[in-house]
């Protein structure tokens, strides 16, 4: 059985996950949806919903995004541009950047 690793996360990442979990919980409650109902719709356990809403960093990002979508929390998009607009903007930026980053090897002079 693989050994679990304790990972350290930045304060920014922890706060972001806490905020996203709180937004999911608030939207779920505003829609008068129970944890059990959301879990059934997403195909996960109720305890997983609780972990997401508490900001657990070990929850898969794909499922967290799916839960946010199911309750109506917008991610990365504004009403004006939409997600497709953001994707196009990032892809346009990526076309201007180099395809790969190559750093010259650092030559160490160890002749004393």
C-alpha positions in Angstrom: 0.0 0.0 0.0 1.5 3.4 -1.0 2.5 5.6 1.8 0.7 9.0 1.9 2.9 12.1 1.9 2.2 15.2 3.9 2.4 18.1 1.5 2.8 21.7 2.5 0.7 24.3 0.7 1.1 28.0 0.6 -1.2 30.2 2.6 -2.6 31.5 -0.7 -3.5 28.0 -1.9 -5.1 27.1 1.5 -7.1 30.4 1.5 -8.2 29.9 -2.1 -9.5 26.4 -1.4 -11.2 27.6 1.8 -12.9 30.4 -0.2 -14.0 28.1 -3.0 -15.4 25.6 -0.5 -17.3 28.4 1.3 -18.7 29.6 -2.0 -19.8 26.1 -2.9 -21.5 25.7 0.5 -23.2 29.1 0.3 -24.6 28.4 -3.2 -25.7 25.0 -2.2 -27.6 26.4 0.8 -29.1 29.2 -1.2 -30.5 26.7 -3.7 -31.9 24.8 -0.6 -29.9 21.7 -1.7 -28.7 19.2 1.0 -25.2 17.7 1.1 -26.8 14.4 0.2 -28.6 15.8 -2.9 -25.4 17.4 -4.2 -23.4 14.2 -3.5 -26.0 12.2 -5.5 -25.9 14.6 -8.5 -22.1 14.6 -8.5 -21.7 10.9 -7.9 -19.5 11.3 -4.7 -20.0 10.7 -1.0 -21.5 13.1 1.4 -18.3 13.2 3.3 -16.5 14.3 0.2 -18.9 17.3 -0.1 -18.1 18.1 3.5 -14.4 17.9 2.9 -14.7 20.2 -0.1 -16.8 22.7 1.8 -14.2 22.7 4.6 -11.4 23.5 2.2 -9.6 20.2 2.2 -6.6 20.5 0.0 -6.6 16.7 -0.9 -9.8 16.8 -2.9 -9.3 16.5 -6.7 -9.5 19.8 -8.5 -11.7 18.3 -11.3 -14.4 17.2 -8.9 -14.2 20.5 -7.0 -14.7 22.4 -10.2 -17.6 20.1 -11.1 -19.3 20.7 -7.7 -18.8 24.5 -8.2 -20.5 24.2 -11.6 -23.4 22.1 -10.3 -24.3 24.7 -7.7 -23.6 27.7 -10.0 -20.3 29.1 -8.7 -18.6 30.9 -11.6 -14.9 30.0 -12.1 -12.5 32.3 -14.0 -15.3 33.8 -16.1 -17.2 37.0 -16.0 -20.6 37.6 -17.5 -19.2 39.7 -20.3 -16.4 37.4 -21.7 -17.4 34.0 -20.6 -15.1 31.0 -20.2 -14.5 30.7 -24.0 -13.2 34.3 -24.1 -10.7 33.6 -21.3 -9.5 30.5 -23.0 -8.9 32.4 -26.3 -7.1 35.2 -24.4 -4.7 32.7 -22.7 -4.2 30.8 -26.0 -3.4 34.0 -27.8 -0.8 34.9 -25.1 0.7 31.4 -25.3 1.3 31.8 -29.1 3.4 34.9 -28.4 5.6 33.1 -25.8 8.4 30.6 -26.7 7.4 27.0 -27.2 10.0 25.8 -24.8 12.3 27.3 -22.2 16.0 26.1 -22.3 18.5 27.3 -19.8 22.2 27.1 -20.5 23.9 24.6 -18.3 25.8 26.2 -15.5 29.5 25.4 -15.7 31.0 24.9 -12.3 34.6 25.7 -12.0 35.8 23.2 -9.4 39.6 23.7 -10.1 41.0 25.0 -6.9 
